[in-house]
Amino acid sequence: MVGHGLRVRTLEGPPSPGEAPLLTEILTRRYACRACDAILVVVPRDVARGYRYSLSAIAAALALWAYERMTAASVRARTSTAKVVGPASATRWASLRRWTRCALALFGVGPAEDGTMRERASRVAAFAASKAPLATGSVPWDAFFGAAFCQPR
């Protein structure tokens, strides 16, 4: 393995629970394998491949939507930096359902196929919250901190 440079990656979401969402740039380190020419990218635990939002932001958003029963629009306002939302998305946020369906790849737990999408999201959020290093008793906060410790499959 040899160093193969640095790349900038943009992440979206709040830096900690209760704070306003930000666009954050992180440096990722790349390595090249001399034996097979594979390129490996090293990122912090909280970063999922191919997702704009941090795992912490995703887990907290699912918890707010499922446990706190917040509307999708208010969860988006707490998670996304987007100021302009199209008319079709003013009251809903498709990402919440997409993240629930992709929970196995994101967090290592697949929601059961029974129940509503919010009920499935609550199972995913509870799993992420169970991984929090220090439990606070608030599922959205614990899910935020526990998401980085989930092992995706």
Order of alpha helices (4+ residues) and beta strands (2+ residues): beta-beta-beta-alpha-alpha-alpha-alpha-alpha-alpha
